[in-house]
Structures are given as C-alpha cells and as structure tokens.
Amino acid sequence: TDEDLFIFGSLESKTSNEFRVNYGQRPFLLATELGFGDTNKLQSNTNPEPTIKDGKDHFGAVTWTGNLTSRSITGLDFQPDFVWIKCTDNTYNHNLVDSVRGADKILYADLDSGNAEVTAANLVTSFNSDGFSVSNNASSNNTGNDYVAWCWKAGGTAVLNEAGSIDSQVSANTDAGFSIVSFTGTNAAATVGHGLNSAPEMIIFKNRAVSTFWPVYHKDIVSSTGNYLALNLTDNNQPNSNIFNNTAPTSSVFSVGASSASNGSGNNMIAYCWHSVENFSKVGNYTGTADADGPFVYTGFEVQ
C-alpha cells in the first residue's frame, strides 16, 4: 500500500510484500556503526535473567460466586500468605487475613472503618496449596453474591527478626519484595525489622488491638514532616512526624514513633511491606489529567 511504516528495530531484508525485522532476537550486526557500541548489549537474550519469570508464582486474583457452604477457592499457583477479599456486588466489608495472624483473624479496610481485629472462624478457614477455604460467612461466601480475592505469597511461617530495636515476627518473600511483619508496639521511637533485602516503598500499618486509622507509608509522599496517607479515610497526605518517626525505611528496618496507629503501647501491630521488583511490581505515582485517555503510567511490564 501507500501507507508509511515506522519500524523500531533493524531491517534485515525486504521483498515487495514482506519485511523481516530484528528486534533483538539476534545480534544487531550494524549496531556499532549506529553508535550503540557493544552489539551484545542490544541483544535481548544477553540481558540478565529476571528475578521473577512468572508473576503468577507470587501474586494472583481469584473470583467466585458464593453458596454459603464450606468450600475451597482454587486457581492460584502458590499457597497465599495474605488474602484481601471483597464482595463486588454488595457492601460487605473488605476483609484482610494473613498467615502470620492466622486465618480466623480479620481486619476490615473499609472507608471509615478503623476497627480492631475480630475473630471469625467461618470467613476464611485455611490457606491451601492453590488457594484458600471459606465457609458460611456472608462477607466471603453468601449465596449468589460475587467475590474477588487478591492474594500474595510471603514466606510462609513467620520467623523471628531482631534487626530493629523491637523484635518482630516476619514472613518475607524477598524475590517478590513483599513481607508481613508482626510486632508489639512501644509508643516510642523505634525500628522494626521487615525481612526484605531492599527498603520498602509502601507499608500499610494497623493496630490490631484498638480502633484507629490505617497509616500508610509511601515513598512518594514523604517529607520533612513525615507525611502519611490513611487507607480507610479520604484525607490527602497528612503531616505527622510521630507516625514513622520522620525516618525513611532502610534495607533492613522501618521506623515508627509515638503513635498508637503505627506503634501502640503494648498493642499487637501488623505491617504489610512492598518494594518494586523489575518485571513484576511497581510502586510509584502519577498526576491525573482528566483526559479521556488519561496519563501514561510506566510500570516496565504488561499489566493484566
């Protein structure tokens, strides 16, 4: 046809109706002449092996329609350690369960719900090799309602971490940049080991013992006043140097201060920690445009 073609790659040959383009599957023979230097650097099969070759080994989402009867929810390629359940056609709670606290310990992450942890033996009954089991609780399995669960793999059974001034119990998946951290608060400036090999870029905290908001640390909202977000509130980023002791996490610990929300005295605390992993996850921010197409948000991988 008379249409113009724009090709990003190396045109190796063409006929009247066929183009053969090298996008890196073979060495670029003319790369040096093009100013790229070492030709191997442009060959995709010489790039470092990704840490995670299949994201489904570490994260997955499953859906089901409830029947109010004990059943297994399957479809994952791993045994989950953190499961976030929401009914999509009713106002039932956002239910968060994890293997560190136990399958029967529920936290609600709903708007304006800072409730303390509750025990519900029939919401999630176990974590299984390819999913989890639910029973006759309407929040996870009511007849005819539709549900979704977002599931993360951590490190299984929690282990003692003594990296911080407060000892913690940690289930960590260092490959996927995700850990679950349990500790007892002191209501004083302290550090807590998170079990990852890079500094967390986002942390969601909850005081399990009392009703208080969910503080969220995010690398892109920190400031000299220790800004935070609240998972269950509509507030924008708020300044409070006590929440995270005005200190960014390191590769071994995160910091907490004199706040009941992140470090309640004698209270059981839980923290969910993430950092970006190339080709698997991305923690970042974007600025809205109100355009129909919206802004382009680069993650480095295909979002499914």
GIVENKA-V977660 format. One line per field, one symbol per residue. ss: DSSP state (H for helix, E for strand, - for the rest). psi: psi as a letter, one per 40 degrees, with the letter a starting at -180 (. if undefined). A space follows every 50 residues. Layout:
BEGIN
ss = ???
psi = ???
END
This chain:
BEGIN
ss = ---------EEEEE----EEEE----------------HHHH-HHH---- ----HHH-EEEEEEE-----EEE--------EEEEEE-------EEEE-- -EEEEEEE---------EE------EEE--EEEE---HHHH----EEEEE EE------EEE----E-EEEEEE----EEEEEEE-----EEEE------- -EEEEEE-------EEEE--------EEEE-------EE----------- --EEEE---HHHH----EEEEEEE--E---E------------------- ----
psi = ieiihhhhahhdiiadfhhhhheeeiihdedddeeebhddeehdeeiihi dhdhdeediihiiihiefihihhaeieihiehhhhhhefifiihhhiied didehhihfihehfiiiihheedheihidfbiiibfhdeefiheiiiihh hihbeahiihhfdiehiihhhhgddefhihhhihiefihiihheeieihi ehhhihhedihiihihhhdeeiaeefiiihdeieiahihheddfffhiia ediiiiaghddefhheihiihhhiiihhedihhaiihieeiddiihhhde ihh.
END
